[in-house]
């Protein structure tokens, strides 16, 4: 099963609430209406308004098997002088509910791959555990026009990352195999909603092979 959504095909306005004729789930920071998704000039984007952390999430329908390939194409839309605006890609078997075998974050200056353990009743909620990260030198452009792409291919306990600077990274961790998921979630995140670059997704995809 393969799902692909090209936002350049949609007019400005509310984002599609279905993907391949199945409903998607959207979520955003409740205290900032600007984090609600919308289509703007062929891009799925949001526009945070507060000087604090914020996030917007767009989750795929449930695939018929665990996701083995997931990726996105986007641009960084300049807004201020900080560079923590990030693309996030998550795999889970319940929408935005750990465990996550993949939690990938990409800013204009760095990338981070992590996993998130399941919630266990009676124990403190787990947090994101970084497995590997790296810097972009030179940084990616935050110019509103340069397209970037990232794709992750998962096989057993291994994840192969094709990063937006053309670099490939291979990550091995048994938890990647132990926590397969059939939902893909795409995130726009900001540390400071007033000054971090916005994320404009032009295309997203997920496959179960």
N, C-alpha and C positions, 0 to 999 in steps of 0.2 A: 504494500500500500504506500502510495506516495501522495503527499499534499504539497501544493505550492500556491502562494498567493502573491499576485503582482499588484501593488497598490497604485501603480501608474495608470491602471485601467479604470480607476474609480474617480468620480467627480468630487470636488470639494464638499465637505459636509461630514456627517456621522460616518464612522468606519463600518465596514461590513460586519454584521452580527452572525453571519454564517460563513463557513469555509467548507467547500465541497458538500454543500447542502446540509451540513450539520452545524449546530450552534457552537459559537465560541464563547469563552468567558473572559470578560474584561474587568479589571480592578484598578484602582488608583488611590492616591493619598486622599483620605476623606476631608482633610482640613484645607485642601487646596484644589478648588474647582478647575484650575488651569491644567491639572494633571490628567484630565479626561482626554481620551483619545479623540482625534479627528483626522480627516483626510485634508491635506493642504498641499496643493500643487503636486499631486501624485505621490505624496508621502504620508505614511502613518506617523503622526507626531503628536506631541503634547507641548504645553508651554507653562511650566511651573512659575508661580508668582511670588513665592515666599523664600526668604534667605535661610532655608533649612533643607534637610534631606527630604527627598520626594521620589516617588516611583509610580510608573504606569505599567500594567501587565496586560498582555494579549495572549490568550492560551488557545491552542489548537483543539479541535475535537479529539476524542479518544481514538487512537489508531488501533488496528486489529492485532498488533503485536508490538513488543517493545521497540522503541525508536533506536535505529542504528545510524542514521544520518540526520543531522539537523544543521541549519545554517540561515544566514541573513545577509542582506545587502542594505546599506544605509549610507547617509551622509551626516556629518556633524554640522549643525546649523549654528553659526557663531551668535553669542548673546552677550558675553561679558569677558572678564579678564581671567577667569579661573578655568581649569581644564579637567575637572572631575566628572563631567557629563559622560555617562557610560551606557553602552549596549550590554544587556544581560541576556543570556540564554540558559534555560533551565529545563531539565528533564525530570519528570516525576510520574508516579502511578496514580496519584490523586492530585488534582490541580492545586499547585502551590502548597503542597503538604509534603514535608520530608517523609522518607529519605530522598535526597537528590544525588544521583550518580554523576550529575553534571551541573555545575553552577559556574558559568563562564562570564567574566566581566571584561569588557574592552573599552578603554578610554583612548584619548589621542596620544597618551604617553606610555601606557602600560597595559598588560593583560594579566588576568589571574584565573587559574582553574582551581576549583574547590569542590568538595563534597559536603553533604549535610546529612547527619545521622537521623534515624527515625526518632520520633517522640515516644518516650516510654512512660507510661502512667506511673506517677509517684516519684519520678526523677526530674531533675532540672532539665528544662528544654535545651536541646543541643544547639550549637551555633555552627556557622560555616567554618570548615577547616580547609585552609589553603594547601594544595598539594604542590603546585608549581606556578611560577609567575615570571614575567620578563618585561623589559622596557623596549620602547620603540625609539630608535636613534637613527635618523631624525624622527621627531614626533609626526603623527598623522596630521593632515591638514584639517583645520576647523574653518573651512572657507565657504560652506554652504553649497559647494558644487562637486567636490571630489568624491566619487563613490568608493566605498570600501566593502569588502566581503569577508566573512568568516564561515568556516564549515568544520563540523566535528563528526568524525566517523568512529563508531564504537564497535569493537569486536571483542567479546568476552571481557577480560579485565583491562583492555587497552583502549585508549582514546587517541586518535590522531587529529591534531589541530592544524588546519590551514589558516594561517593568520593573515590579517589584511596587508601586512608589509611583504607578503610572499614567502615568509618563513613557515616551515613545518615543524611542529613539536609533537613528540609521542610521549604519552603519559600512561603509566601502568600502576594500577591500584586495584586490589581485589574487590573493593567496595563498588567499583564501576560495574562489575559482573553481578554482585550480590543484590544491587538495588535497581533493576531495570524499570523503565517507565514508559507509559504509552501516551503521555501528554507532553507537548512541547510548549514552553512559555517564553515569550519575547518581551524584554523589559527595557524601558527607558528610565534611567536613574540619574539623579543629580544630588551632589552633596550640598550645593547652594543653588536653589532654584532660580535665583535672580541673575546669577553670573556664569553658571556652567553652560556649555554648549548644549543645545537641544539635539535630540536624536530624530532623524527622519528616515524611517524604514521605507525602502522602495520595494523590497521583495523578501519573503520569508518562506522556508520550506522545512519539511520533516518527512522522513521515510522509515518504513519498517520493512526490512528485507528478509 
